[in-house]
Structures are given as structure tokens and as C-alpha cells.
Amino acid sequence: MTNFPLPRIDKDPELKKLLLPYCRFKFGDIWDDEKGKHRIACVDIEDKNSLIKIMGGNKAALSVQDPPYNFVAFKETDTLEFINWCKKWVDNIYTILSDNSSFYVWLGADQKNGFSPLPEFMQLMKSTDFKSKSFITLRNQRGYGTQKNWMSIRQELLYYVKGKPEFNINAEYTDIPKILKGYYKTINGKQTENIERSKSENIRAGNIWVDIQQVFYRMEENVNGCFAQKPLKAIERIVEAGSNKNDIVVDFFSHSGTTLIASEKFGRKCYTSDIDPVYCEITLRRIENFRNTGRTGWQNSNPFFDEILNDKKLKSYLSEKYELKV
Ligand SMILES: C[S@@+](CC[C@H](N)C(=O)[O-])C[C@H]1O[C@@H](n2cnc3c(N)ncnc32)[C@H](O)[C@@H]1O
């Protein structure tokens, strides 16, 4: 495979302009899966009527949302404005979820700014009808780590419920080997510890998921051009735990389409959307590519590889600005 990554699209408006003609979405469009399973829409999550339209009279069993909390990457705004915005879409999500459903939301915490917006978001959630269930942390380490601080980037995952949804315990087992001994119990007069007693080779997930790697360019699932992709394995764990076959899973900040791929793998229906037609197109290409090749991303290539090869303007723009060789 040619080594040809795409730079971050969000940081380069000119590149976005050159890619737009290859996008099958305009704002307001809804793509319906020919297999009758998924939907991809280009809408604003703030617009309740658009979300209701996507749902087509159905309710979702699981919501996985990953808002743009990185203000530098997205747009400068103060925390209050961000929280007011969150309030609107959290209310919208509540409306389209079934009576017994799960709601997961990813949030960053700015360690140089009182960990905002995480505490403010948690306060906001206390004022809603969702009930808090868990606070999950993903391991965040690159290379050998750092000597100047404990890693400064955080990826927090908050878990709430509406009503009393099922929790599928199978999803709890991880790839983490049994390394920590503990919890001694006497059975038939013999003292045993938990590693001896449990049947699985691995431990359960708990609320610190050290077995999940942040997405980086060497991974098959990597979608070059995207800047905020979440690990597929984390979303697969959520999808397995929080929904059943043929249930509807919603993600209205699709970006690279990770929730869609996890839903496809586990036989769920995914109704997903993004405000930006370029990310809607990438989401669509990701599912098409997965269905055609079994690959979850592009690793050394990118979703617009063929267009870049054939479009002289696009090709020379990328070669000149980024010195990328096709
Ligand atoms: C942090 S990314 C989501 C990453 C995703 N979980 C993944 O694995 O690829 C946030 C996405 O939200 C989209 N977005 C921002 N504001 C939005 C809005 N008001 N409505 C819908 N999508 C929005 C952005 O275009 C961006 O693609």
C-alpha cells in the first residue's frame, strides 16, 4: 500500500474546499443504507427536528456521543457557552432514546484550566433525568510516557442511563492478563485469590481501560485526515454492553464513523450524523471500505486516495504544501 496519509482536514480550509466536490452529502441530506440497516445524515445535533427525522419514529437503545471539546482544535469558546450548547443536545438525545437506554459521552479535561469542561458537564448532567452509572478512563500514553507531568491529555468516558437498560456482561472481559493478585477468600479450608478462582484468562474491564490504545498512524483502523478518532475497541465494548442485535445505536458526532463500524460488526443499526459533509462522506466511505475489504480504516492511505491520484489540482496542492509524494 502506498504510504500516503492525508493531513488534518479541519485545519486546512483550502483542502476541504478541494475535497467537497467529492462528497455525496449536502447539509440536510440523509443517506439510507441499501441493506436497510444504517443511516448517515448531515445535520446539526442542536436541531431536534432533524434528529427526530433521522429516527423515523424509532427510538435508540444506546447513544455514544463524542462532542468537540478540544477548543483549540474546534473553536474558541468559554466553558459556559460550551455547557449551554451541551444542554441543548443532551435534551435532544433524551427525546430520541428509548425508556430503558444507555448514554455514553466522551469528554476531555483541560488540566491547565481546572479540568474544564469535565466538572461543568457532570454538573449539567445532574440537572437532567439521566442517572450516572460510571466514569471510565482510558489509558493515555505515547512512547515511553513523560518526565514532566503525568500525561496531560485525558480521555474520559461518562456512562449514564435512562430508565433501567440491560448491561451485557460478556463485554466486560478484556485483553488484560491476570497480573494483579488480590481479594483472598477461603474455599474448602484453602486460601485462594481471585486469579485462581476466575474462569477467564483475562480480567474484566472495570473502569480503567488500559488495554485500549489511542488510535495512531500505524493502526489499521487509522483514518487519515481525521483528528479526533476514537478507538474502535472502546466503542465495540460500549456497543456490546449497551445494546442487542438489531437495536438502534446513535452517534451524532460521527467524524470518522467509528460507532458505525462497531455497530456493523456487532449487527446493530447505527443512525449517525455530522454537521460537516466531508466527515459524513468519510463515514460513508469507511463503511463501504469495510464492507468491500474487511478493513476498518486506511492506515497508510486515506479515504480520498483515488480522487487525489486523478485530480491534478488536489494532487499538486498536497504535494506542494505538505511535500507528500503520491
Ligand atoms: C470529536 S469528533 C468525533 C470523533 C468520533 N467519535 C470518531 O471516532 O471519529 C467531533 C465531530 O463533531 C462534529 N460536530 C461539531 N459540531 C457539531 C454539531 N453541532 N452537530 C453535529 N456534529 C458536529 C465535527 O464535525 C466532528 O467531526
Ligand as a Chemical Component Dictionary entry (heavy atoms), coordinates in Angstrom:
data_LIG
# 
_chem_comp.id                   LIG 
_chem_comp.type                 NON-POLYMER 
_chem_comp.pdbx_formal_charge   0 
_chem_comp.three_letter_code    LIG 
# 
loop_
_chem_comp_atom.comp_id 
_chem_comp_atom.atom_id 
_chem_comp_atom.alt_atom_id 
_chem_comp_atom.type_symbol 
_chem_comp_atom.charge 
_chem_comp_atom.model_Cartn_x 
_chem_comp_atom.model_Cartn_y 
_chem_comp_atom.model_Cartn_z 
_chem_comp_atom.pdbx_ordinal 
LIG C1  C1  C 0  -14.550 14.648 18.382 1  
LIG S1  S1  S 1  -15.182 14.397 16.772 2  
LIG C2  C2  C 0  -15.962 12.824 16.918 3  
LIG C3  C3  C 0  -14.987 11.657 16.691 4  
LIG C4  C4  C 0  -15.640 10.307 16.513 5  
LIG N1  N1  N 0  -16.066 9.751  17.777 6  
LIG C5  C5  C 0  -14.712 9.325  15.827 7  
LIG O1  O1  O 0  -14.355 8.274  16.407 8  
LIG O2  O2  O -1 -14.309 9.600  14.694 9  
LIG C6  C6  C 0  -16.469 15.583 16.734 10 
LIG C7  C7  C 0  -17.226 15.728 15.420 11 
LIG O3  O3  O 0  -18.393 16.512 15.697 12 
LIG C8  C8  C 0  -18.732 17.283 14.560 13 
LIG N2  N2  N 0  -19.596 18.395 15.028 14 
LIG C9  C9  C 0  -19.221 19.557 15.601 15 
LIG N3  N3  N 0  -20.289 20.318 15.912 16 
LIG C10 C10 C 0  -21.384 19.613 15.538 17 
LIG C11 C11 C 0  -22.792 19.850 15.595 18 
LIG N4  N4  N 0  -23.279 20.980 16.097 19 
LIG N5  N5  N 0  -23.622 18.892 15.123 20 
LIG C12 C12 C 0  -23.131 17.742 14.591 21 
LIG N6  N6  N 0  -21.805 17.460 14.503 22 
LIG C13 C13 C 0  -20.949 18.378 14.971 23 
LIG C14 C14 C 0  -17.386 17.698 13.985 24 
LIG O4  O4  O 0  -17.511 17.991 12.596 25 
LIG C15 C15 C 0  -16.512 16.466 14.284 26 
LIG O5  O5  O 0  -16.432 15.659 13.149 27 
# 
loop_
_chem_comp_bond.comp_id 
_chem_comp_bond.atom_id_1 
_chem_comp_bond.atom_id_2 
_chem_comp_bond.value_order 
_chem_comp_bond.pdbx_ordinal 
LIG C1  S1  SING 1  
LIG S1  C2  SING 2  
LIG S1  C6  SING 3  
LIG C2  C3  SING 4  
LIG C3  C4  SING 5  
LIG C4  N1  SING 6  
LIG C4  C5  SING 7  
LIG C5  O1  DOUB 8  
LIG C5  O2  SING 9  
LIG C6  C7  SING 10 
LIG C7  O3  SING 11 
LIG C7  C15 SING 12 
LIG O3  C8  SING 13 
LIG C8  N2  SING 14 
LIG C8  C14 SING 15 
LIG N2  C9  SING 16 
LIG N2  C13 SING 17 
LIG C9  N3  DOUB 18 
LIG N3  C10 SING 19 
LIG C10 C11 SING 20 
LIG C10 C13 DOUB 21 
LIG C11 N4  SING 22 
LIG C11 N5  DOUB 23 
LIG N5  C12 SING 24 
LIG C12 N6  DOUB 25 
LIG N6  C13 SING 26 
LIG C14 O4  SING 27 
LIG C14 C15 SING 28 
LIG C15 O5  SING 29 
# 
